[in-house]
Amino acid sequence: MSARGTAGPAVGGRPGAARPRRRGRLALALFVGGLIIAVLAWAAWRRSHGSGEAKVANPADSDTTGSGFRAVRLWFVAPSGDSLTAESREVIEQTGVHERAASLVDELVRGPSGQGLSPLPEGTSLRDAYLDDRGLLVLDLSAPFRDRFGGGASAEELAVAALVRTLADDMPEVKRVQIVCEGVPLATLGGHLPLDQPLDVEDWP
């Protein structure tokens, strides 16, 4: 009899012990499920918020990726050294005024793929560019454009003509070009051609 009395409480205690365990497992499952939902919601918000920032901060990058390449017309000094010759080339598509103008300047400095010469001194690059609503493009070039130019009147005219023609052909919204150097107005490049006033692209066909 005493053995049965001892066993009775043990058998009767199992359901009471199981209920706290089931409640603990349920609470843990609810907590983990809630945590997963919270993480997924945060990731979705982060993705949408991050992509929005990218578009605002740097729209040119996304546009370049999507549009690929475009053909441009570049003007270089002919092998004879007394005239210009045109060359078609594919460059990465750009949408911003500064990026488009900088790409063209870089290609001119790189020089022709065949015979001929670059019209711009080595080391020339674009510092800044601004296009107003009347088609005036202010082109701010780096110091080597001025400091490393060593040609005469003919070389000076060819350098300016190649630059203006290339910009006019590949940026049709440009009507006039004002060349400055290191943020300072440039009176002339080699002492023969005045550059203190905007250059009308129609005067450089």
C-alpha positions as a Markdown table, in Angstrom:
| # | Residue | x | y | z |
|---|---|---|---|---|
| 1 | Met | 0.0 | 0.0 | 0.0 |
| 2 | Ser | 2.8 | 2.4 | 0.9 |
| 3 | Ala | 4.4 | 1.8 | -2.5 |
| 4 | Arg | 1.2 | 2.8 | -4.3 |
| 5 | Gly | 0.9 | 5.9 | -2.1 |
| 6 | Thr | 4.4 | 6.9 | -3.1 |
| 7 | Ala | 3.8 | 6.4 | -6.8 |
| 8 | Gly | 0.6 | 8.4 | -6.9 |
| 9 | Pro | 1.9 | 11.9 | -6.6 |
| 10 | Ala | 4.6 | 11.2 | -9.2 |
| 11 | Val | 2.1 | 10.1 | -11.8 |
| 12 | Gly | -0.2 | 13.0 | -11.0 |
| 13 | Gly | 2.7 | 15.6 | -11.3 |
| 14 | Arg | 3.5 | 15.0 | -15.0 |
| 15 | Pro | 0.7 | 17.0 | -16.6 |
| 16 | Gly | 1.5 | 20.0 | -14.3 |
| 17 | Ala | 5.2 | 19.9 | -15.3 |
| 18 | Ala | 4.4 | 19.6 | -19.1 |
| 19 | Arg | 2.2 | 22.7 | -19.1 |
| 20 | Pro | 5.0 | 25.1 | -18.2 |
| 21 | Arg | 7.3 | 23.5 | -20.8 |
| 22 | Arg | 4.6 | 23.9 | -23.5 |
| 23 | Arg | 4.1 | 27.5 | -22.5 |
| 24 | Gly | 7.8 | 28.1 | -22.6 |
| 25 | Arg | 8.1 | 26.6 | -26.1 |
| 26 | Leu | 5.2 | 28.7 | -27.3 |
| 27 | Ala | 6.6 | 31.9 | -25.9 |
| 28 | Leu | 10.0 | 31.1 | -27.6 |
| 29 | Ala | 8.3 | 30.4 | -30.9 |
| 30 | Leu | 6.4 | 33.6 | -30.8 |
| 31 | Phe | 9.5 | 35.6 | -29.9 |
| 32 | Val | 11.6 | 34.1 | -32.8 |
| 33 | Gly | 8.7 | 34.6 | -35.2 |
| 34 | Gly | 8.4 | 38.2 | -34.2 |
| 35 | Leu | 12.1 | 38.7 | -34.5 |
| 36 | Ile | 12.2 | 37.3 | -38.0 |
| 37 | Ile | 9.2 | 39.5 | -39.1 |
| 38 | Ala | 11.0 | 42.5 | -37.6 |
| 39 | Val | 14.3 | 41.7 | -39.4 |
| 40 | Leu | 12.5 | 41.2 | -42.8 |
| 41 | Ala | 10.6 | 44.5 | -42.4 |
| 42 | Trp | 13.8 | 46.3 | -41.5 |
| 43 | Ala | 15.6 | 44.8 | -44.5 |
| 44 | Ala | 12.7 | 45.8 | -46.9 |
| 45 | Trp | 12.8 | 49.4 | -45.5 |
| 46 | Arg | 16.5 | 49.6 | -45.7 |
| 47 | Arg | 16.6 | 48.4 | -49.3 |
| 48 | Ser | 13.9 | 50.8 | -50.5 |
| 49 | His | 15.4 | 53.7 | -48.5 |
| 50 | Gly | 19.0 | 52.9 | -49.7 |
| 51 | Ser | 18.0 | 52.8 | -53.4 |
| 52 | Gly | 16.3 | 56.1 | -53.0 |
| 53 | Glu | 19.4 | 57.7 | -51.6 |
| 54 | Ala | 21.5 | 56.3 | -54.4 |
| 55 | Lys | 19.3 | 57.9 | -57.0 |
| 56 | Val | 19.4 | 61.2 | -55.4 |
| 57 | Ala | 23.1 | 61.2 | -54.5 |
| 58 | Asn | 24.5 | 60.1 | -57.8 |
| 59 | Pro | 22.0 | 59.9 | -60.6 |
| 60 | Ala | 24.8 | 59.8 | -63.2 |
| 61 | Asp | 26.1 | 56.4 | -62.1 |
| 62 | Ser | 22.7 | 54.7 | -62.5 |
| 63 | Asp | 22.2 | 56.4 | -65.9 |
| 64 | Thr | 25.6 | 55.4 | -67.1 |
| 65 | Thr | 25.1 | 51.8 | -66.1 |
| 66 | Gly | 21.7 | 51.6 | -67.9 |
| 67 | Ser | 22.6 | 53.4 | -71.1 |
| 68 | Gly | 26.0 | 51.9 | -72.0 |
| 69 | Phe | 28.0 | 53.6 | -74.8 |
| 70 | Arg | 27.4 | 56.4 | -77.3 |
| 71 | Ala | 29.2 | 57.5 | -80.4 |
| 72 | Val | 31.0 | 60.8 | -80.4 |
| 73 | Arg | 32.8 | 62.9 | -83.0 |
| 74 | Leu | 36.3 | 64.1 | -82.0 |
| 75 | Trp | 38.5 | 66.6 | -83.8 |
| 76 | Phe | 42.3 | 66.1 | -83.9 |
| 77 | Val | 45.2 | 67.8 | -85.6 |
| 78 | Ala | 45.8 | 66.2 | -89.0 |
| 79 | Pro | 49.2 | 64.5 | -89.6 |
| 80 | Ser | 50.2 | 67.6 | -91.8 |
| 81 | Gly | 49.8 | 69.8 | -88.7 |
| 82 | Asp | 47.9 | 72.5 | -90.5 |
| 83 | Ser | 44.3 | 71.3 | -90.3 |
| 84 | Leu | 41.8 | 69.2 | -88.3 |
| 85 | Thr | 40.5 | 65.7 | -89.0 |
| 86 | Ala | 37.4 | 64.1 | -87.4 |
| 87 | Glu | 37.3 | 60.7 | -85.8 |
| 88 | Ser | 34.3 | 58.8 | -84.5 |
| 89 | Arg | 34.7 | 56.9 | -81.2 |
| 90 | Glu | 32.5 | 55.2 | -78.6 |
| 91 | Val | 32.6 | 56.5 | -75.1 |
| 92 | Ile | 30.7 | 55.6 | -71.9 |
| 93 | Glu | 27.3 | 57.4 | -71.9 |
| 94 | Gln | 27.0 | 60.3 | -69.5 |
| 95 | Thr | 24.1 | 62.5 | -68.7 |
| 96 | Gly | 25.5 | 65.4 | -66.6 |
| 97 | Val | 27.1 | 68.4 | -68.3 |
| 98 | His | 30.3 | 68.1 | -66.4 |
| 99 | Glu | 30.7 | 64.4 | -67.0 |
| 100 | Arg | 30.0 | 64.7 | -70.7 |
| 101 | Ala | 32.4 | 67.6 | -71.2 |
| 102 | Ala | 35.1 | 65.9 | -69.1 |
| 103 | Ser | 34.8 | 62.8 | -71.2 |
| 104 | Leu | 35.3 | 64.7 | -74.4 |
| 105 | Val | 38.3 | 66.6 | -73.1 |
| 106 | Asp | 39.8 | 63.4 | -71.9 |
| 107 | Glu | 39.4 | 61.8 | -75.3 |
| 108 | Leu | 41.0 | 64.8 | -77.0 |
| 109 | Val | 44.0 | 64.6 | -74.7 |
| 110 | Arg | 44.3 | 60.9 | -75.4 |
| 111 | Gly | 44.8 | 61.6 | -79.0 |
| 112 | Pro | 43.6 | 59.9 | -82.2 |
| 113 | Ser | 43.6 | 56.2 | -82.7 |
| 114 | Gly | 45.4 | 56.5 | -86.0 |
| 115 | Gln | 47.7 | 59.2 | -87.4 |
| 116 | Gly | 47.5 | 62.7 | -86.2 |
| 117 | Leu | 48.1 | 64.7 | -83.0 |
| 118 | Ser | 46.2 | 65.6 | -79.9 |
| 119 | Pro | 45.1 | 69.3 | -80.0 |
| 120 | Leu | 45.4 | 69.8 | -76.3 |
| 121 | Pro | 48.6 | 69.8 | -74.1 |
| 122 | Glu | 49.3 | 66.7 | -72.1 |
| 123 | Gly | 47.8 | 66.8 | -68.6 |
| 124 | Thr | 44.9 | 69.0 | -69.6 |
| 125 | Ser | 41.7 | 68.0 | -67.8 |
| 126 | Leu | 38.3 | 69.6 | -67.0 |
| 127 | Arg | 38.0 | 71.2 | -63.6 |
| 128 | Asp | 34.4 | 72.3 | -63.9 |
| 129 | Ala | 31.7 | 73.0 | -66.5 |
| 130 | Tyr | 28.5 | 75.1 | -66.4 |
| 131 | Leu | 25.8 | 75.4 | -69.0 |
| 132 | Asp | 23.3 | 78.2 | -68.7 |
| 133 | Asp | 19.8 | 78.2 | -70.2 |
| 134 | Arg | 21.0 | 80.3 | -73.2 |
| 135 | Gly | 23.5 | 77.7 | -74.3 |
| 136 | Leu | 26.7 | 79.3 | -72.9 |
| 137 | Leu | 29.1 | 76.6 | -71.7 |
| 138 | Val | 31.8 | 77.8 | -69.3 |
| 139 | Leu | 34.7 | 75.4 | -69.5 |
| 140 | Asp | 37.2 | 75.6 | -66.7 |
| 141 | Leu | 40.4 | 73.7 | -67.7 |
| 142 | Ser | 43.4 | 72.7 | -65.6 |
| 143 | Ala | 46.7 | 74.6 | -65.6 |
| 144 | Pro | 48.5 | 72.4 | -68.1 |
| 145 | Phe | 46.2 | 73.6 | -70.8 |
| 146 | Arg | 47.8 | 77.1 | -70.4 |
| 147 | Asp | 51.2 | 76.3 | -69.0 |
| 148 | Arg | 52.2 | 73.4 | -71.4 |
| 149 | Phe | 51.1 | 75.0 | -74.6 |
| 150 | Gly | 54.1 | 75.9 | -76.7 |
| 151 | Gly | 52.8 | 76.3 | -80.2 |
| 152 | Gly | 52.4 | 79.3 | -82.5 |
| 153 | Ala | 49.4 | 81.0 | -83.9 |
| 154 | Ser | 48.4 | 78.1 | -86.1 |
| 155 | Ala | 48.7 | 75.5 | -83.3 |
| 156 | Glu | 46.7 | 77.9 | -81.0 |
| 157 | Glu | 43.9 | 78.2 | -83.5 |
| 158 | Leu | 43.8 | 74.4 | -84.1 |
| 159 | Ala | 43.7 | 73.7 | -80.3 |
| 160 | Val | 40.7 | 76.0 | -79.8 |
| 161 | Ala | 39.0 | 74.9 | -82.9 |
| 162 | Ala | 39.3 | 71.2 | -82.1 |
| 163 | Leu | 37.9 | 71.9 | -78.6 |
| 164 | Val | 34.9 | 74.0 | -79.8 |
| 165 | Arg | 34.0 | 71.7 | -82.7 |
| 166 | Thr | 34.1 | 68.6 | -80.5 |
| 167 | Leu | 31.8 | 70.2 | -77.9 |
| 168 | Ala | 29.4 | 71.6 | -80.5 |
| 169 | Asp | 29.1 | 68.2 | -82.3 |
| 170 | Asp | 28.6 | 66.1 | -79.2 |
| 171 | Met | 26.7 | 68.6 | -77.0 |
| 172 | Pro | 24.2 | 70.2 | -79.4 |
| 173 | Glu | 22.7 | 72.3 | -76.6 |
| 174 | Val | 26.0 | 74.3 | -76.5 |
| 175 | Lys | 25.8 | 77.5 | -78.5 |
| 176 | Arg | 28.8 | 79.4 | -77.1 |
| 177 | Val | 31.9 | 78.4 | -75.2 |
| 178 | Gln | 33.8 | 80.4 | -72.6 |
| 179 | Ile | 37.2 | 79.0 | -71.8 |
| 180 | Val | 38.8 | 79.7 | -68.4 |
| 181 | Cys | 41.8 | 78.2 | -66.7 |
| 182 | Glu | 42.0 | 77.3 | -63.0 |
| 183 | Gly | 38.9 | 79.4 | -62.4 |
| 184 | Val | 40.5 | 82.5 | -63.9 |
| 185 | Pro | 39.5 | 84.1 | -67.2 |
| 186 | Leu | 42.0 | 83.3 | -69.9 |
| 187 | Ala | 42.8 | 86.2 | -72.2 |
| 188 | Thr | 44.6 | 84.1 | -74.7 |
| 189 | Leu | 46.3 | 80.7 | -75.0 |
| 190 | Gly | 49.4 | 81.5 | -77.0 |
| 191 | Gly | 49.1 | 85.3 | -77.4 |
| 192 | His | 47.5 | 85.3 | -80.8 |
| 193 | Leu | 43.8 | 84.3 | -80.4 |
| 194 | Pro | 41.7 | 86.3 | -77.9 |
| 195 | Leu | 39.7 | 84.1 | -75.5 |
| 196 | Asp | 38.3 | 86.7 | -73.1 |
| 197 | Gln | 34.9 | 86.6 | -74.8 |
| 198 | Pro | 32.6 | 83.5 | -75.4 |
| 199 | Leu | 33.3 | 81.8 | -78.7 |
| 200 | Asp | 30.2 | 81.2 | -81.0 |
| 201 | Val | 30.3 | 77.6 | -82.2 |
| 202 | Glu | 28.9 | 78.8 | -85.6 |
| 203 | Asp | 32.2 | 80.6 | -86.1 |
| 204 | Trp | 34.1 | 77.3 | -85.9 |
| 205 | Pro | 32.5 | 75.0 | -88.5 |
